[in-house]
Amino acid sequence: MKTIVLGLGNPYLCDDSAGLKVVKQLEKRLSNPDVSLNETSLAGINLLDYLVGYDKAIIVDAITSPNGKPGSIYRLTPEQFDTTCHTTSSHDIGVIAAIELGRRLQLSMPKTIEIIGIEALDVSTLTEECSPEVEAAIPIASDMILEEVNLSA
């Protein structure tokens, strides 16, 4: 199954870099030729360039949700993604809207799309370091994804 793992975020905004850091860990550990690893600070409509042509997509991003505990990891489908739960970056139309747009345009979108969200504490401080809670969640999220792509291989 042709799979993409796509880490989203800004490497200079504290916890917003969580998705990028998960993919960086996977780059050191994953050698499945059917799995592509990509990182981007772009999103919105630009996500379609990354997603088209894959059977499965795993999107990793920092998220914020009401009453969320920093460092919590959520595994969601686009359909489960509550409107009160937001990816943290200031993407133009948002991850979920981009996925829906790709489907409505009848692009060759992945049949399975999963979002791994890491609850952020701070997405505004200019630093390349994540908060301790999010930093602790990064290897756990990486392990979850590694296990999943190895099972589907």
TAZIJO-V574836 format. One record per backbone hydrogen bond with DSSP energy under -0.5 kcal/mol. NH is the residue of the N-H (numbers start at 0). CO is the residue of the C=O. E is the energy in kcal/mol with one decimal. If there is no record, write none. Layout:
NH;CO;E, NH;CO;E
This chain:
2;0;-0.6, 2;33;-2.9, 3;55;-2.1, 4;35;-3.0, 5;3;-0.6, 5;57;-2.9, 6;4;-0.6, 6;37;-2.9, 7;59;-3.1, 8;39;-1.2, 10;8;-0.5, 12;9;-1.4, 13;126;-1.7, 14;121;-2.6, 15;12;-2.7, 16;13;-1.5, 17;14;-2.0, 18;7;-0.6, 20;16;-2.3, 21;17;-2.1, 22;18;-1.7, 23;19;-2.1, 24;20;-2.0, 25;21;-2.1, 26;22;-2.1, 27;23;-0.8, 27;24;-0.8, 28;24;-0.7, 28;25;-0.9, 29;25;-2.6, 32;30;-0.6, 34;31;-2.0, 35;2;-3.0, 35;33;-0.5, 37;4;-2.5, 39;6;-2.4, 45;42;-1.6, 46;43;-1.7, 47;44;-1.5, 48;45;-1.0, 49;45;-0.6, 49;46;-1.1, 50;46;-2.0, 51;47;-2.2, 52;107;-3.3, 53;50;-1.6, 54;1;-2.2, 55;1;-1.8, 56;111;-2.5, 57;3;-2.8, 58;56;-0.5, 58;113;-3.1, 59;5;-3.0, 59;57;-0.5, 60;115;-2.1, 62;117;-2.3, 63;85;-2.4, 67;64;-2.1, 69;67;-0.6, 70;118;-2.8, 71;68;-2.4, 73;116;-3.0, 75;73;-0.6, 75;114;-2.9, 77;112;-0.5, 79;76;-0.9, 80;76;-1.1, 81;79;-0.8, 84;81;-1.8, 85;63;-2.5, 85;83;-0.5, 87;61;-2.0, 90;88;-1.0, 97;93;-2.0, 98;94;-2.1, 99;95;-2.4, 100;96;-2.4, 101;97;-2.5, 102;98;-2.0, 103;99;-2.6, 104;100;-2.3, 105;102;-1.4, 106;101;-2.5, 108;106;-2.6, 110;54;-1.2, 111;54;-1.7, 113;56;-2.7, 114;75;-3.9, 115;58;-3.2, 115;113;-0.5, 116;73;-2.5, 116;114;-0.8, 117;60;-2.1, 118;71;-2.9, 118;116;-0.6, 119;62;-2.8, 126;11;-1.3, 126;124;-1.2, 134;130;-2.9, 135;131;-2.0, 136;132;-0.9, 137;133;-1.3, 138;134;-0.6, 139;135;-0.6, 140;136;-2.7, 141;137;-2.4, 142;138;-2.3, 143;139;-2.3, 144;140;-2.2, 145;141;-2.6, 146;142;-2.6, 147;143;-2.0, 148;144;-2.8, 149;145;-1.9, 150;146;-1.9, 151;147;-1.6
